[in-house]
Amino acid sequence: MLQKNYSLLSDKILISLVIDHDTKAFDEVYNRYCTPLFNYLVKMLADEQLAEDLLQNIFVSFWERRRSFSNID
């Protein structure tokens, strides 16, 4: 069985895989965007704890609502 190298996949393909309940694709999206998004949130909010909480909420919501991302063109 071939294993996917998720780090080589485009965002569009990763999102398609996440929609299909692929937790490894979700992990890759998280790893790809966690730090830059956190840094952005800290800059905008000037509060690291609030940024961490919001970041967690963003990714939880993304996972919970993954089926709503049906058209990702």
C-alpha positions in Angstrom: 0.0 0.0 0.0 1.4 3.4 -1.0 1.6 6.1 1.7 0.8 9.7 0.8 3.4 12.3 1.4 1.0 14.9 2.7 3.7 17.6 2.8 3.9 17.5 -1.0 0.2 17.9 -1.6 -1.4 21.2 -2.6 -3.8 23.0 -0.2 -6.6 22.2 -2.6 -5.9 18.5 -2.5 -5.5 18.5 1.3 -8.8 20.3 1.8 -10.5 17.7 -0.4 -8.9 14.9 1.7 -10.0 16.7 4.9 -13.6 16.9 3.6 -13.4 13.1 3.2 -12.4 12.7 6.8 -8.7 12.2 6.3 -7.1 13.1 9.7 -3.6 13.0 8.4 -4.5 15.6 5.8 -6.0 17.7 8.6 -2.7 17.3 10.6 -0.8 18.6 7.6 -3.1 21.6 7.2 -2.6 22.3 10.9 1.1 22.0 10.7 1.3 24.2 7.6 -0.8 27.0 9.0 -0.6 26.9 12.8 2.4 29.0 13.3 1.7 31.7 10.7 -1.9 32.0 11.8 -0.9 32.1 15.5 1.7 34.9 14.7 -1.0 36.8 12.8 -3.5 36.5 15.6 -1.0 37.6 18.3 -0.2 40.6 16.1 -3.9 41.5 15.7 -5.0 40.7 19.3 -1.8 41.6 21.2 -2.7 38.7 23.6 -1.0 35.3 23.2 -3.5 33.4 25.4 -6.4 34.8 23.4 -4.6 34.0 20.2 -4.1 30.4 21.3 -7.7 30.0 22.2 -8.9 31.5 19.0 -6.5 29.3 17.0 -7.9 26.2 18.7 -11.4 27.3 17.9 -10.5 28.0 14.3 -9.1 24.5 13.7 -11.9 22.8 15.7 -14.5 24.6 13.7 -12.6 23.8 10.5 -12.8 20.1 11.3 -16.4 20.1 12.5 -17.5 22.0 9.4 -15.3 20.3 6.8 -18.3 18.9 4.9 -19.5 22.5 4.1 -16.3 23.1 2.0 -17.7 21.2 -1.0 -16.7 23.7 -3.7 -13.0 24.5 -3.2 -12.1 25.7 -6.8 
